[in-house]
């Protein structure tokens, strides 16, 4: 089967399954299975898909079942770089790129910044910061050994592994030293809302990365309690927060003694990230 034919078959199947953006999904699915850029499908539509046909059929079944395309491909483009994702890590969202963007601005010009990432998951936040700050070093912390393995693989792929230390721990537990920046996208979904999440999140993201306790703020309380012990004077804390949580998290940081508190909104206008200074 030629690429053009495969694209038509995929688009029709997805459209009949109720996906409105069926053509776009089909193009992404085919490109991922063939391991080519989507533009290559246009440049060489007559190329045969050959041995990829069975993999493509399996990928189509998974897509129709509602599995996110990034999960099927096993990778996510984040801040201009590809990250491997597995069922052991949260699938990094585009809005989290704004946290990286903001922290890069705040750390610009600081010689050899030392960065801590709490709950690193795939490593998307920390590794993107290290890639953008060639003299920076970092510590990646996660409770999950499997997540740390994924993050370490991503660090090797991006060529920054020599500048990262890996720690399997619960937030600050057992940690020593101080940091110029601490970043985190902690679990923030209230426990009672986990079952109501959309299937693409509920069925494919690890609950360890989602469950924020009764009100979704458990991890923010714990971070705020200890952050000044580990943040250097004038160092920056940057946190991603859930919908409607920014004011509560800012209050926690204010009570902890952080200054220069601010909020960054995402492209939809939601307060998505909060920042404070030690």
Secondary structure by P-SEA (a helix, b strand, c coil): ccaaaaaaaaaaaaaaacccaaaaaaaaaaaaaacccaaaaaaccccccccaaaaaaaaaaaaaacccccccccccccccbbbbbccccccccccaaaaaaaaaaaaccccbbbbbbcccccaaaaaaaaaacccccbbbbbccaaaaaaaaaaaaaacccccbbbbbccccccccccccbbbbbccccccccccccccccccccccccccccccccaaaaaaaacccccccccbbbbbbbccccaaaaaaaaaaacccccccccccccccccccccc
